[in-house]
C-alpha cells in the first residue's frame, strides 16, 4: 500500500443552480442549492484513499459547523487527520458557486486555509518522512507551499506540485519539485511565457520534470528525455469537476511503479472520474480502476 501525504486546502462548496445569473441588486429564484465537500487538498486526499493508498492530510478547517462536517467526511474516507488543525474563531474555507446558462461564477473565501503555516508543515515532518509521495497545490499560502517543497527535498521524498490556481513562482522553488503537473495554460504562467507557445517547448524549458495534462488528449510527460504521450481514455463525460485532482492523486499513488505506468493509471482514473457527478462523487475506487484498465 502506497503512503501519500497531501498538503492543501479543505473547502465547503456552496452550490446554487439557477436558470440565469442575477443582475446587480436583482433577487431571483434559484432552482437548487447543495453543499459539496471540496478543496483541492481534500479532493486529492479522498481520491488517493479510494485508490488504495494510506493517506495523511495536512491542512486546516475552522471551528464552525462546516469544519466539523468536513472532518467527518474525510474521516469516513479513511484519511488521517492528525495534522488537520481546527482554527479557533475562524471559519472554514468556502467556495460559493452559482451555475447558470452553462457557466459558473465562483467566489472563494480561503478562511482557515490561509492559516496553514510553514510551522505546521514542520510539525508534520514525521508524516511526510514516512510518505512515498507528497502532493501540494496552491490554495494555501505560498510560503507553506515553499516549506513543503523544501522539507520534501530535505527528506529525500518526491514532491508533486500541482500549480493550481497558478501564478508565476521562483525558478528556485520549481527546481525543488520532483514533478510539476500543470496544464498548458498553467505551465505558461509558471514560466512567465506566452500562452500560445508550443507546449512541448514549454516542457523543455521547465526547471523540473513536467507531467502536462491535456484533458481528453491524455497527458504528456518528460523526465530528462524527450516528451512522451499517454493517450486519453474514451468515456461518456458527465461532469469534469475534480478530474485534475483525481489525476494528481493517482499519479502519487502509483508513482512507485514508474512514471509511464503512473501516468497511464492517472489518465484512466481521471477518465473514470468524469463519468459521474461531483468532484469527490466521481472519484473511482481501486477496484473500479483495475476493472476498467483491461477493457479500456
C-alpha positions in Angstrom: 0.0 0.0 0.0 1.5 3.3 -1.1 1.7 6.1 1.5 0.7 9.6 0.3 0.8 12.8 2.2 -1.3 15.7 0.9 -0.7 19.3 1.9 -3.6 21.5 0.9 -7.0 23.2 1.1 -10.2 21.9 2.6 -13.4 23.7 1.5 -17.1 23.5 1.7 -18.6 24.3 -1.8 -21.9 26.1 -1.6 -23.6 25.5 -5.0 -26.7 27.3 -6.3 -28.2 26.2 -9.6 -30.3 28.8 -11.5 -31.8 29.4 -14.9 -29.8 32.6 -15.3 -27.4 34.9 -13.4 -28.9 37.7 -11.4 -28.1 41.3 -12.3 -26.6 43.8 -9.8 -29.1 44.2 -7.0 -31.6 41.8 -8.5 -33.0 38.9 -6.5 -34.1 35.9 -8.5 -35.3 32.4 -7.6 -32.8 29.6 -7.7 -33.6 26.0 -8.8 -31.5 24.0 -6.3 -28.9 24.5 -3.6 -26.5 22.0 -2.3 -23.3 21.8 -0.2 -20.4 19.7 -1.5 -17.1 18.8 0.2 -14.2 20.2 -1.8 -10.9 22.0 -1.8 -8.0 20.7 -3.9 -6.2 19.2 -0.9 -9.2 17.4 0.4 -10.2 16.2 -3.1 -6.8 14.8 -3.8 -6.7 13.1 -0.4 -10.0 11.4 -0.9 -9.0 10.3 -4.4 -5.8 8.8 -3.2 -7.5 7.0 -0.4 -10.1 5.4 -2.7 -7.3 4.2 -4.9 -6.0 2.2 -2.0 -3.3 4.5 -0.5 -2.7 5.2 3.1 -3.3 9.0 3.1 -2.5 11.7 5.6 -3.8 15.3 5.0 -2.1 18.4 6.3 -4.4 21.4 6.4 -6.9 23.5 8.4 -10.6 24.0 9.0 -12.5 26.5 11.1 -14.3 25.9 14.4 -17.6 26.2 12.7 -20.2 23.6 11.6 -18.6 23.3 8.2 -15.3 22.3 9.8 -16.9 19.5 11.8 -18.7 18.2 8.7 -15.7 18.4 6.5 -13.6 16.5 9.1 -16.3 13.8 9.4 -16.4 13.3 5.7 -12.7 12.9 5.4 -12.6 10.5 8.3 -15.2 8.3 6.5 -12.8 8.2 3.5 -10.1 6.8 5.9 -7.9 10.0 5.6 -5.6 10.5 8.5 -6.5 13.9 10.1 -3.8 14.1 12.8 -2.4 17.2 11.1 -5.7 18.9 10.1 -5.9 21.7 12.7 -9.1 23.5 13.8 -8.5 27.2 13.9 -10.4 28.9 16.8 -12.7 31.8 16.0 -12.2 31.2 12.2 -14.5 29.9 9.5 -13.7 27.0 7.2 -12.8 27.7 3.6 -15.8 28.1 1.3 -16.4 28.4 -2.5 -19.7 30.0 -3.4 -20.6 28.7 -6.8 -23.6 29.8 -9.0 -24.2 27.6 -12.0 -26.4 29.0 -14.8 -26.6 29.1 -18.6 -23.8 26.5 -18.9 -21.3 28.7 -17.0 -20.4 29.2 -13.4 -19.5 32.2 -11.1 -17.2 31.3 -8.2 -16.2 33.3 -5.1 -13.6 31.5 -2.9 -13.0 32.6 0.7 -9.8 30.8 2.0 -10.6 31.4 5.7 -8.8 28.6 7.6 -6.9 27.6 4.5 -5.0 30.9 4.7 -3.8 29.8 8.2 -1.8 26.8 7.1 1.7 27.8 8.1 5.3 26.6 7.5 5.5 25.8 11.2 2.5 23.4 10.8 4.3 21.7 7.8 7.4 21.3 10.0 5.3 19.7 12.8 4.2 17.1 10.2 7.7 16.1 9.4 7.4 12.6 10.6 4.3 12.1 8.5 6.0 13.5 5.4 9.1 11.4 6.1 7.1 8.2 6.0 5.3 9.0 2.7 6.2 7.5 -0.6 5.0 10.7 -2.3 3.9 14.2 -1.3 1.2 16.2 -3.0 0.9 20.0 -2.7 -1.3 22.6 -4.5 -1.6 26.4 -4.3 -4.8 27.0 -2.4 -2.8 27.6 0.7 -0.2 30.4 1.4 2.7 30.3 -0.9 5.2 30.3 2.0 3.7 27.0 3.1 4.0 25.6 -0.5 7.6 26.6 -0.4 8.1 25.0 3.0 6.6 21.7 1.7 8.9 21.7 -1.3 12.0 22.4 0.8 11.1 19.8 3.5 10.3 17.2 0.9 13.7 17.7 -0.7 15.4 17.6 2.7 13.7 14.3 3.5 14.5 12.9 0.0 10.8 12.5 -0.8 9.3 13.1 -4.3 7.0 16.2 -4.1 4.4 16.6 -6.8 3.5 20.3 -7.2 0.1 20.8 -8.8 0.3 24.5 -9.6 -3.4 25.4 -9.3 -4.6 28.1 -9.0 -1.5 29.1 -10.8 0.8 32.1 -10.6 4.5 32.7 -11.5 6.8 31.1 -9.0 10.5 31.5 -8.4 12.6 29.1 -10.5 14.4 28.0 -7.3 11.1 26.7 -5.9 10.2 24.8 -9.1 13.5 23.1 -9.1 12.6 21.5 -5.7 9.6 19.7 -7.2 10.1 16.1 -8.4 7.2 16.7 -10.9 5.1 19.7 -11.9 1.6 18.8 -13.1 0.1 21.8 -14.9 -2.0 22.1 -18.0 -0.5 24.2 -20.8 -2.1 27.5 -19.6 -0.8 26.9 -16.1 2.7 26.0 -17.3 3.0 29.2 -19.4 2.0 31.3 -16.4 4.5 29.4 -14.1 7.3 30.2 -16.6 6.2 33.7 -17.4 5.8 32.6 -21.1 3.4 33.2 -23.9 0.3 31.0 -23.5 0.4 30.3 -27.3 3.9 28.8 -27.2 4.1 25.2 -28.2 3.5 23.0 -25.1 6.5 20.7 -25.8 8.7 23.8 -26.0 7.4 24.9 -22.6 8.0 21.4 -21.2 11.6 21.6 -22.3 12.1 25.0 -20.7 10.7 23.9 -17.3 13.2 23.7 -14.5 11.7 20.4 -13.2 10.2 17.3 -14.9 6.7 18.0 -16.2 3.6 15.9 -16.4 1.3 18.0 -18.6 -2.4 17.3 -18.5 -4.3 17.8 -21.8 -7.9 16.8 -21.0 -9.3 14.3 -23.3 -6.0 14.0 -25.1 -4.5 12.5 -22.0 -1.1 13.7 -20.8 2.4 14.4 -22.0 5.4 13.8 -19.6 9.1 14.4 -19.6 11.6 13.2 -17.1 15.0 14.0 -18.5 14.5 12.9 -22.1 12.0 13.6 -24.9 8.4 14.2 -24.1 6.2 11.0 -24.2 2.5 10.8 -24.7 -0.2 8.9 -22.8 -3.4 8.9 -24.8 -6.7 9.7 -23.0 -9.4 7.1 -22.4 -12.7 7.3 -24.2 -15.6 7.6 -21.8 -19.0 9.4 -21.8 -18.3 12.5 -19.8 -20.9 13.7 -17.3 -19.0 16.2 -15.1 -15.3 17.1 -15.5 -15.1 18.6 -12.0 -12.3 17.0 -10.0 -10.7 15.2 -12.9 -7.4 17.1 -12.3 -7.4 16.3 -8.6 -8.1 12.6 -9.4 -5.2 12.6 -11.9 -2.8 14.0 -9.4 -3.8 11.7 -6.7 -3.4 8.6 -8.9 0.0 9.8 -10.1 1.1 10.0 -6.5 -0.4 6.6 -5.5 1.2 4.7 -8.4 4.5 6.7 -8.7 6.4 3.8 -7.3 5.5 1.7 -10.4 7.5 4.1 -12.6 6.4 7.3 -14.4 4.9 5.7 -17.5 2.7 3.3 -15.6 1.7 6.0 -13.1 0.7 8.4 -15.9 -1.4 5.7 -17.6 -3.3 4.9 -14.4 -3.7 8.6 -13.7 -5.3 9.2 -17.1 -7.6 6.2 -16.6 -8.6 7.3 -13.1 -9.3 10.8 -14.3 -11.4 9.4 -17.2 -13.5 7.4 -14.8 -14.0 10.4 -12.5 -15.8 12.4 -15.3 -18.5 9.7 -15.7 -20.3 10.6 -12.5 -21.4 13.9 -11.0 -19.3 15.8 -8.5 -15.7 16.1 -7.7 -15.4 13.6 -4.9 -18.6 11.9 -6.0 -16.9 10.8 -9.3 -13.6 9.6 -7.9 -13.1 5.9 -8.6 -12.0 3.1 -6.2 -9.0 0.9 -6.8 -11.3 -2.0 -7.8 -13.1 0.2 -10.3 -9.8 1.3 -11.8 -8.5 -2.2 -12.1 -11.7 -3.4 -13.7 -11.6 -0.5 -16.2 -8.0 -0.7 -17.4 -8.0 -4.1 -19.2 -11.1 -3.1 -21.2 -10.0 0.4 -22.0 
